[in-house]
Amino acid sequence: MSQAGKPIVETPDGRYIVVRGRLWRRQRPDLAPPDRDRLVKDLMDGRRAVLAAKRRGDTEALASARKAVDAAKHGLGERGPVWWDDGAPDENRRMAKNTSYAGWYASLFDE
């Protein structure tokens, strides 16, 4: 998978992917496939509902759809409490160069 021709990479510990230099928390690795599949379906349904509500200008439906997206992301472990238990901080949504992954991230571009 890539974004604008650049590969999307995973941090060495598997906690994040890096998209355009920013860390995004990955899904919980302990989710059973049926649970993960259901949550991903819920997430995609919620995202489609957000788009439809925006097109209609329906603020109530938009709020409901956004709650559905948030619930799915919490279930997947992409939001809310971290799914790892070693005490490492959550660095979600931060630029990789400004996190504990800075050295690793810089090494990706060393030749």
Backbone bond lengths (Angstrom), bond angles and torsions (degrees), N, CA, C in turn:
res aa  C-N    CA-C-N  psi(-1)  N-CA   C-N-CA  omega(-1)  CA-C   N-CA-C  phi
1 M - - - 1.452 - - 1.522 107.94 -
2 S 1.325 116.47 143.15 1.454 118.72 178.53 1.517 110.36 -145.27
3 Q 1.292 114.29 164.15 1.449 122.11 179.35 1.520 106.23 -128.14
4 A 1.312 117.15 115.09 1.464 122.74 -178.92 1.522 111.16 55.69
5 G 1.328 116.79 40.09 1.451 121.32 176.79 1.512 115.17 80.80
6 K 1.315 118.14 -4.92 1.460 121.11 179.00 1.528 108.91 -100.26
7 P 1.330 117.15 137.63 1.458 118.70 -179.31 1.530 111.73 -68.57
8 I 1.307 115.28 146.77 1.461 120.79 172.17 1.515 105.56 -91.13
9 V 1.318 116.15 122.80 1.458 120.52 -176.87 1.522 110.77 -108.26
10 E 1.307 114.21 156.33 1.463 122.71 178.21 1.521 107.75 -105.76
11 T 1.340 116.67 140.09 1.459 119.64 176.99 1.529 109.06 -64.55
12 P 1.325 117.16 154.96 1.464 120.01 -177.25 1.531 114.27 -56.16
13 D 1.329 117.17 -30.00 1.463 119.88 -179.40 1.532 112.50 -88.41
14 G 1.335 117.43 -2.52 1.460 121.23 176.47 1.518 114.86 76.25
15 R 1.320 117.71 12.19 1.470 120.02 -177.58 1.522 113.26 -84.07
16 Y 1.319 116.85 -28.26 1.459 121.11 -174.27 1.520 110.60 -135.98
17 I 1.330 114.13 158.97 1.450 120.41 162.03 1.521 105.17 -110.81
18 V 1.323 116.39 157.60 1.453 121.17 178.92 1.522 107.74 -114.28
19 V 1.321 115.68 120.42 1.457 121.96 178.77 1.526 107.02 -122.73
20 R 1.349 114.74 119.56 1.463 120.83 -178.21 1.531 111.88 50.54
21 G 1.325 115.80 40.33 1.458 121.56 175.72 1.512 115.69 84.46
22 R 1.329 117.93 -2.12 1.462 121.92 -176.63 1.534 110.41 -108.63
23 L 1.329 115.96 139.11 1.462 121.64 176.97 1.523 110.80 -79.93
24 W 1.312 115.74 135.68 1.469 122.17 174.64 1.521 107.31 -131.02
25 R 1.331 115.63 126.59 1.463 120.23 -176.80 1.528 111.27 -62.74
26 R 1.323 115.51 135.93 1.456 121.80 178.45 1.521 110.62 -83.16
27 Q 1.310 114.02 167.99 1.468 119.99 176.86 1.521 109.99 -68.28
28 R 1.318 114.71 154.62 1.463 120.45 176.71 1.525 109.78 -60.66
29 P 1.325 117.54 128.31 1.460 119.70 -179.64 1.528 113.11 -74.39
30 D 1.329 117.48 -14.35 1.460 120.41 -177.46 1.534 113.49 -89.04
31 L 1.319 117.50 2.55 1.467 119.63 179.64 1.529 110.41 -71.30
32 A 1.308 115.75 133.60 1.466 120.02 174.85 1.530 107.89 -67.73
33 P 1.325 117.66 142.72 1.473 119.96 -177.87 1.532 114.63 -50.35
34 P 1.336 120.20 -43.21 1.472 117.50 178.85 1.529 113.06 -63.15
35 D 1.332 116.62 -37.90 1.464 120.43 178.14 1.522 110.64 -66.82
36 R 1.336 115.99 -45.27 1.459 120.52 178.62 1.527 110.41 -60.62
37 D 1.312 117.06 -45.45 1.467 120.93 -179.47 1.530 111.17 -60.99
38 R 1.326 116.64 -42.52 1.472 120.27 179.12 1.523 110.87 -63.76
39 L 1.334 116.62 -43.71 1.465 120.32 -179.69 1.527 111.86 -66.92
40 V 1.322 116.95 -38.69 1.474 119.81 176.83 1.518 109.60 -64.55
41 K 1.334 117.72 -40.85 1.463 121.02 177.10 1.530 110.09 -61.80
42 D 1.342 116.50 -44.45 1.465 120.78 177.54 1.532 110.89 -60.29
43 L 1.325 116.40 -40.88 1.459 120.92 179.22 1.527 110.75 -63.12
44 M 1.315 116.71 -47.33 1.469 120.10 -179.28 1.528 111.11 -65.95
45 D 1.327 116.87 -39.90 1.468 120.10 176.18 1.524 110.62 -60.92
46 G 1.339 115.83 -43.07 1.453 120.61 178.96 1.520 112.38 -63.70
47 R 1.325 116.48 -40.56 1.467 119.74 178.88 1.529 111.09 -65.34
48 R 1.322 116.37 -40.73 1.471 119.27 176.53 1.529 110.50 -63.73
49 A 1.323 116.74 -38.27 1.461 121.00 179.29 1.529 110.88 -66.77
50 V 1.331 117.44 -36.60 1.466 120.76 176.29 1.524 109.37 -60.92
51 L 1.313 116.42 -48.19 1.462 120.69 -179.47 1.530 111.30 -60.69
52 A 1.331 116.31 -45.15 1.468 120.21 -179.31 1.525 110.97 -63.78
53 A 1.324 116.92 -41.85 1.467 120.48 -179.79 1.526 110.87 -65.42
54 K 1.324 116.30 -39.12 1.467 119.24 177.53 1.519 110.54 -63.31
55 R 1.317 116.70 -42.79 1.468 120.58 -180.00 1.526 111.68 -61.68
56 R 1.331 115.23 -36.99 1.475 119.99 -179.50 1.519 112.33 -82.95
57 G 1.312 116.95 -16.35 1.460 119.96 -174.92 1.518 112.13 72.80
58 D 1.320 116.79 27.60 1.464 123.11 -176.67 1.529 109.45 -93.36
59 T 1.323 116.55 98.64 1.462 120.58 -174.82 1.522 113.18 -67.97
60 E 1.327 117.72 -34.63 1.469 119.99 178.26 1.522 110.50 -67.21
61 A 1.328 116.87 -45.05 1.466 120.68 178.82 1.522 110.54 -64.97
62 L 1.325 116.68 -36.13 1.454 120.84 178.65 1.524 110.87 -63.40
63 A 1.304 116.66 -45.51 1.468 120.52 178.69 1.523 110.79 -61.62
64 S 1.326 116.49 -42.55 1.459 121.07 179.13 1.526 111.06 -64.20
65 A 1.327 116.85 -43.09 1.465 121.14 -179.46 1.528 110.73 -65.49
66 R 1.318 116.26 -40.11 1.469 119.22 178.58 1.525 111.42 -65.17
67 K 1.318 116.85 -35.36 1.473 120.29 175.96 1.519 110.48 -64.89
68 A 1.332 116.79 -38.31 1.468 120.83 178.60 1.526 110.76 -65.35
69 V 1.335 116.84 -41.75 1.460 120.71 177.24 1.525 109.72 -62.08
70 D 1.328 116.63 -45.72 1.458 120.97 -179.22 1.529 111.23 -61.93
71 A 1.318 116.89 -42.42 1.471 120.43 179.24 1.526 110.90 -62.14
72 A 1.315 117.20 -43.08 1.463 120.63 179.62 1.527 110.14 -64.73
73 K 1.328 117.58 -42.69 1.455 120.72 -179.88 1.530 111.34 -65.64
74 H 1.321 117.40 -36.11 1.463 120.10 174.55 1.527 110.03 -64.46
75 G 1.327 116.41 -45.00 1.459 120.18 179.65 1.515 112.93 -61.28
76 L 1.322 115.71 -37.11 1.462 120.69 179.14 1.528 112.63 -75.78
77 G 1.331 116.89 -15.12 1.458 120.98 -178.82 1.510 113.70 90.06
78 E 1.325 117.39 6.59 1.459 121.06 179.84 1.519 111.81 -78.46
79 R 1.316 117.29 -19.11 1.465 123.56 176.39 1.522 107.50 -133.75
80 G 1.324 115.23 168.01 1.461 120.06 178.21 1.514 111.45 83.67
81 P 1.321 116.32 -158.63 1.467 119.97 -178.98 1.532 110.92 -59.81
82 V 1.326 115.13 144.56 1.461 118.84 178.59 1.523 110.18 -65.21
83 W 1.330 116.03 154.44 1.460 120.37 -178.07 1.523 112.42 -96.35
84 W 1.319 118.29 -2.50 1.458 120.56 176.64 1.514 108.62 -97.08
85 D 1.321 115.95 160.59 1.466 118.96 -172.27 1.526 113.61 -125.56
86 D 1.329 117.92 22.58 1.462 119.66 -179.44 1.525 113.43 -96.98
87 G 1.336 116.94 6.48 1.453 120.93 177.70 1.521 115.16 84.86
88 A 1.320 118.27 -0.27 1.465 120.76 179.07 1.525 109.13 -65.33
89 P 1.331 116.52 140.83 1.467 119.50 -178.61 1.524 111.70 -70.39
90 D 1.306 114.87 160.67 1.457 120.88 175.19 1.523 107.75 -84.92
91 E 1.322 116.28 123.85 1.463 120.95 179.61 1.529 110.66 -114.84
92 N 1.313 115.44 24.81 1.458 122.39 -179.20 1.525 110.97 -57.60
93 R 1.315 115.28 139.38 1.463 124.83 174.98 1.522 114.04 70.77
94 R 1.312 118.20 6.59 1.458 120.78 178.60 1.523 109.70 -94.10
95 M 1.312 116.00 153.86 1.455 120.74 175.89 1.527 107.65 -67.92
96 A 1.319 116.42 130.40 1.466 121.32 -175.88 1.521 111.98 -55.38
97 K 1.328 117.76 -36.60 1.465 121.20 -178.16 1.521 112.66 -66.34
98 N 1.338 117.70 -13.13 1.464 122.14 -179.79 1.525 112.52 -110.26
99 T 1.318 116.79 23.36 1.462 121.14 -176.68 1.525 110.57 -128.23
100 S 1.310 115.56 -178.02 1.465 120.35 176.14 1.530 111.55 -66.48
101 Y 1.318 117.79 -9.68 1.466 122.56 178.24 1.529 111.84 -92.52
102 A 1.320 118.87 5.17 1.464 122.50 -173.72 1.528 112.42 -55.95
103 G 1.317 118.19 -47.74 1.466 121.14 -179.48 1.517 112.03 -62.46
104 W 1.311 115.64 -46.10 1.468 120.15 177.63 1.516 110.51 -60.85
105 Y 1.329 116.98 -45.45 1.463 120.83 -177.80 1.529 110.42 -63.35
106 A 1.324 117.89 -43.71 1.466 121.39 179.13 1.530 110.69 -61.86
107 S 1.331 116.27 -35.37 1.460 119.26 -178.90 1.530 112.70 -66.26
108 L 1.300 117.43 -20.02 1.458 120.00 177.70 1.528 111.74 -66.37
109 F 1.314 116.46 -22.66 1.456 121.31 -175.18 1.513 113.04 -106.19
110 D 1.322 116.88 -1.37 1.466 121.21 176.51 1.522 109.07 -74.16
111 E 1.267 115.96 140.51 1.465 119.39 178.82 1.495 109.86 -114.72
